[in-house]
């Protein structure tokens, strides 16, 4: 049974930092393509960052230079370090996995087959 469990969300002031974690189980994590997405009410889910098994990464333009995605294959854990947070970063953040096919390192949510339950990030001005 595939499980993705996010944690680390919370409330911070603008300019602050948070580190999200996602613990994965039930699939070959070390070879999977992993990603972070976010969503606010009434809007489509937006890709934030993705990472391939070899460590290659891609980021949304809105978070480049502020967010960093990383993975620990020994602990089956995905991370998102978020610095210089802005109010517009407020959203529910989701961890996603693609482990059944090729990893194209894209931020299209249709590429990912398993999702976590989300962790809320709120940034106040």
BELZI-V952865 format. One record per residue. N is the residue number from 1. SS is DSSP state (a for helix, b for strand, c for the rest). OMEGA is omega in radians with two decimals (none if undefined). Layout:
# BELZI-V952865
n:N ss:SS omega:OMEGA
n:N ss:SS omega:OMEGA
This chain:
# BELZI-V952865
n:1 ss:c omega:-3.14
n:2 ss:c omega:3.04
n:3 ss:b omega:3.03
n:4 ss:b omega:-3.05
n:5 ss:b omega:-3.14
n:6 ss:b omega:3.03
n:7 ss:b omega:3.06
n:8 ss:c omega:3.11
n:9 ss:c omega:3.13
n:10 ss:b omega:-3.13
n:11 ss:b omega:3.12
n:12 ss:b omega:3.05
n:13 ss:b omega:3.10
n:14 ss:c omega:-3.08
n:15 ss:c omega:-3.11
n:16 ss:c omega:-3.08
n:17 ss:c omega:3.00
n:18 ss:b omega:3.05
n:19 ss:b omega:3.10
n:20 ss:b omega:3.07
n:21 ss:b omega:3.08
n:22 ss:b omega:3.12
n:23 ss:b omega:-3.05
n:24 ss:b omega:3.05
n:25 ss:b omega:3.05
n:26 ss:c omega:3.11
n:27 ss:c omega:-3.10
n:28 ss:c omega:-3.00
n:29 ss:a omega:-3.01
n:30 ss:a omega:3.13
n:31 ss:a omega:-3.07
n:32 ss:c omega:2.96
n:33 ss:b omega:-3.07
n:34 ss:b omega:-3.09
n:35 ss:b omega:2.98
n:36 ss:b omega:3.05
n:37 ss:b omega:3.05
n:38 ss:b omega:-3.10
n:39 ss:b omega:3.01
n:40 ss:c omega:-3.08
n:41 ss:c omega:3.10
n:42 ss:c omega:-3.14
n:43 ss:c omega:3.09
n:44 ss:c omega:3.07
n:45 ss:c omega:-3.05
n:46 ss:b omega:3.08
n:47 ss:b omega:-3.11
n:48 ss:b omega:-3.10
n:49 ss:b omega:3.11
n:50 ss:b omega:-3.13
n:51 ss:b omega:3.12
n:52 ss:c omega:-3.14
n:53 ss:c omega:-3.13
n:54 ss:c omega:3.12
n:55 ss:c omega:3.08
n:56 ss:c omega:-3.08
n:57 ss:b omega:2.99
n:58 ss:b omega:-3.07
n:59 ss:b omega:2.94
n:60 ss:c omega:-3.12
n:61 ss:c omega:-3.06
n:62 ss:c omega:-3.09
n:63 ss:c omega:-3.13
n:64 ss:c omega:-3.14
n:65 ss:c omega:3.14
n:66 ss:c omega:-3.11
n:67 ss:b omega:3.10
n:68 ss:b omega:3.10
n:69 ss:b omega:3.11
n:70 ss:b omega:-3.13
n:71 ss:b omega:3.04
n:72 ss:b omega:-3.08
n:73 ss:c omega:3.09
n:74 ss:c omega:-3.10
n:75 ss:c omega:-3.12
n:76 ss:c omega:-3.07
n:77 ss:b omega:3.07
n:78 ss:b omega:-3.13
n:79 ss:b omega:2.95
n:80 ss:b omega:3.06
n:81 ss:b omega:-3.08
n:82 ss:b omega:3.13
n:83 ss:c omega:3.12
n:84 ss:c omega:-3.07
n:85 ss:c omega:-3.13
n:86 ss:c omega:3.08
n:87 ss:a omega:-3.14
n:88 ss:a omega:3.03
n:89 ss:a omega:3.12
n:90 ss:c omega:-3.10
n:91 ss:b omega:2.91
n:92 ss:b omega:-3.11
n:93 ss:b omega:-3.09
n:94 ss:b omega:3.01
n:95 ss:b omega:-3.12
n:96 ss:b omega:-3.10
n:97 ss:b omega:2.98
n:98 ss:b omega:-3.05
n:99 ss:c omega:-3.12
n:100 ss:c omega:-3.11
n:101 ss:c omega:3.12
n:102 ss:c omega:3.10
n:103 ss:c omega:-3.13
n:104 ss:c omega:3.07
n:105 ss:c omega:3.11
n:106 ss:c omega:-3.12
n:107 ss:c omega:3.07
n:108 ss:c omega:-3.02
n:109 ss:a omega:3.12
n:110 ss:a omega:-3.14
n:111 ss:a omega:-2.99
n:112 ss:c omega:-2.98
n:113 ss:c omega:3.14
n:114 ss:b omega:-3.02
n:115 ss:b omega:3.00
n:116 ss:c omega:-3.08
n:117 ss:c omega:3.06
n:118 ss:c omega:3.05
n:119 ss:b omega:-3.02
n:120 ss:b omega:3.03
n:121 ss:b omega:3.13
n:122 ss:b omega:-3.12
n:123 ss:b omega:-3.12
n:124 ss:b omega:-3.10
n:125 ss:c omega:none
